[in-house]
Amino acid sequence: MQTMPNNPSADWEVLHECSDCGLMNRLPPPVAGRDIFCDRCNNKLREVKEPSLDRAMVWTIAAAFFFFLAVSTPMMTLGLLGNFRTGMIGSGPMMLDNQGYWIIATLVFLTTIVAPFLKIAGTFAVLLGLRLRRYLAVLARLYAFMQHLDDWVMIDVYLLGILVAYSRLQGIGHVEIEASLIGLAGLMVSVVAMDRCMDPEAVWEKIKDRAVVNVGGKVIGCDTCYQVAYANEGEACPRCFEILRHRKPDSLQRTSALALTAAILYIPSNFLPIMRIAQINKTTTYTIYGGLMELSRVGLWPLAVLVFIASIAIPVFKLLALGFMLVETRFGTARNLRQRSHLYNILHFIGKWSMVDIYVVSILVALVHFGWLTQISAESGGVYFAGVVIITLLAVKSFDPRLMWDAAERKPQPSFVFGVKKSA
């Protein structure tokens, strides 16, 4: 059985399984600013940064301040014929829940308040623990959880929703921007800066040095902390304690079921209205497409294009791309493997931006409730569209791109890099 060298000169001669193609790569010594790529599919294995935990702590504290400002102060005030309504970031979920749309309310609350809070609090705990060098096993589990949390922090998408909602509110009454919007903008910048100051691999090395642990079985890589170990399928990672799998279990079946469900939900999400505007002399319902046409009608073409991309183009693109990758994998097609791996990474990046219409509805129902003058309420189409967004996010996460490379070889074949065997 192969083992890693223990001499000091090999400290950074470590193995890394490519999450896109499954190849075991032996990483060169890290050089700040010089990214490391997979030898086979050219996937970025590591973005080598100049980590500064002190700067990360400063930005984490700044993010906590801006988060408190964002959730505790008003976001916008709408005035109509001497009546004023003020909305906070938590007002939307409350109004949606009052109208019976608790699913959308929960989704908005989790992605705009709970997930950002957990990310800030978790980052602070990890940085403090690393400074004190205590509770490292707890820190490992916490940091592993945070790796899965990042996809659900959607402050940037919420800010785009505010921009779209603001344009619509201007057609209803006088709109004033409040302090919460400054907090949200500051929060987004702080979180980005916080992440830029932290090299995930460097953090994992501080929690526990990466080395191949001989516990029997075949070599296997952890998708969470990048540890490569001699472990059996289903055992816990010796560094982050996540369950080790050669491939995501039942990936093709789960992805197919989720993609099909999302495709079915996409039909009513486009034909049913997502919100209703009741005014003195008329009541108007808006579908996603209708809202897009309204933006273009009043001359807001840039916003109309953004909404079209986020709410129509991206969901369709995700469903078609997932279907394409599933079919190619089923048939074991070997063509364009690199391009398909890159396509998967694109799907992972763009998925959350379809939430923009859900956030727009959340903001509008929080501000526009003037009784008989005008009232905005959510409609059932929003539930179906929220289902499409979340289910496609889960479908992308459940798909294992390494299976495309496995299938192209017709059967799992061992990969060898510098004499280290990886069973596919």
Secondary structure, 3 states (H helix, E strand, C coil): CCCCCCCHHHCCCCEEECCCCCCEEECCCCECCECEECCCCCCEEECCCCCCHHHHHHHHHHHHHHHHHHHHCCCEEEEECCEEEEECCCHHHHHHHHCCCHHHHHHHHHHHHHHHHHHHHHHHHHHHHHHHCCCHHHHHHHHHHHHHHHHHCCHHHHHHHHHHHHHHHCCCCEEEECHHHHHHHHHHHHHHHHHHCCCHHHHHHHHCCCCCCECCCCEEECCCCCCEEECCCCCECCCCCCECCCCCCCHHHHHHHHHHHHHHHHHHHHHCCCEEEEECCCEEEECHHHHHHHHHHCCCHHHHHHHHHHHHHHHHHHHHHHHHHHHHHHCCCCCCHHHHHHHHHHHHHHHHHHHHHHHHHHHHHHHCECCCCEEEEECCHHHHHHHHHHHHHHHHHHCCCHHHHHHHCCCCCCEEECCEEECC
